[in-house]
Amino acid sequence: MNQSLSSPSQFNRQNFDEWFIPLYAPADFILVRGEGSRVWDQQSREYVDFAGGIAVNALGHSHPVAVNALIDQAHKLWHLSNGISNEPVLALAQCLIQHTFAEKVFFCNSGAEANEAALKLARKVGLSQAANKNKIIAFHNAFHGRTLFTVSAGGQPKYSQDFAPLPPNIEHIAFNDVAAALAAIDAETCAVIVEPIQGEGGIIAATPEFLQALRARCDATGAVLIFDEVQTGVGRTGHLYAYMSTGITPDILTTAKALGGGFPIGAMLTTDQFSQHFKVGDHGTTYGGNPLASAVALAVFNYVRQPSVLAAVQQRSRLLIEQIQLLNQKYAVFAEIRGQGLLLGCVMAEAYAGQAKQLQQLAGEEALLALIAGPNVLRFTPALTITEQDILEGVLRLERAIQRFIQQ
Ligand SMILES: *Cc1c(COP(=O)(O)O)cnc(C)c1O
């Protein structure tokens, strides 16, 4: 093969279509470098990043705290396997336990894997109580990952319907419907899995009454309450974990995305009581608790959990919301701006229903990286450390995108 072909600057978007199984439809530009909330493409065009790698890059791009943790660990030890423990993963476990409800942790590499572990643990807990206690209650519109078990728990049939037969006994009910939840969670229910704020489903927050009802009903029936905090966790909402602002403590919490700040890692957190149902060999993964991932996650987590950093997330959130509201007073493209902290969704106004993707594309053309959450919501999940200047510059670019959008 011609060596010159492997020079990164010679790659382009067409190569993706040529070589990749067509599961994604990436943007036309290819990014090569990032710093904070700015990124640059192959032609050195600079973009403002309001996407944060899909709610992952909590400290933005190339933050010194994360870079140094990665480089320090890279010189020491990369990987061992779970046959031998390592210091970074022990430190990370201790830190997660100190700063959450958890007493025990399991490490993996992604959100789907964390949820897979949670659902398997819940099935095993249920089995210990009764042979038929294996029903899982999940919610319409939910997103829990792409493994077969997690797409089945997810409440968007488009992600699961072509892959039947699916794991059985998962029942979906309406999100935020207290009466439906009280009726559905029964003696045969082993678990309820819920996102405190539905992320992919459109940035829809669970109401306090709903979460309270789930907690009470799980307690009454002996079902395990699982909070999927893969998107809401690690400072995203301005709280270290979203559950901390709800007054409701789950039995199992799953965390990934921002946990590694861009280095792949996931974790399942739980109590002593529930953890005891898993025995050596019941579950596992080769890379889970890898030293490199753990070292980076520890640095990111310790940075994000500082009260000043979490308070700044709230300030940045207020600024971004206020700026988008000002735009919306001029252009009336959004019906609602919702979410918490730096997990924000702009719901398209009636006249533009279903057109979030078009606006996102125009934002990209104006050098602003944004996300969507379903066809009707433009989503922003910037770095928790985004500067005021980057917020204002991003909003200027959003305005240019909106001007073009309404003229279409
Ligand atoms: C992204 C996401 C997942 C899946 O995480 P992966 O790392 O992509 O497997 C699961 N649950 C929620 C709430 C998510 O936002």
The ligand as a Gaussian input file, in Angstrom:
#p B3LYP/6-31G(d) Opt

LIG

0 1
 C      -25.240000       7.754000      25.697000
 C      -26.148000       7.068000      26.642000
 C      -26.074000       5.684000      26.861000
 C      -25.162000       4.795000      26.063000
 O      -23.817000       5.061000      26.323000
 P      -22.710000       4.471000      25.324000
 O      -21.413000       4.893000      25.963000
 O      -22.951000       5.069000      23.993000
 O      -22.878000       3.006000      25.318000
 C      -26.893000       5.133000      27.807000
 N      -27.754000       5.884000      28.515000
 C      -27.852000       7.208000      28.339000
 C      -28.809000       7.992000      29.176000
 C      -27.071000       7.848000      27.393000
 O      -27.191000       9.167000      27.194000

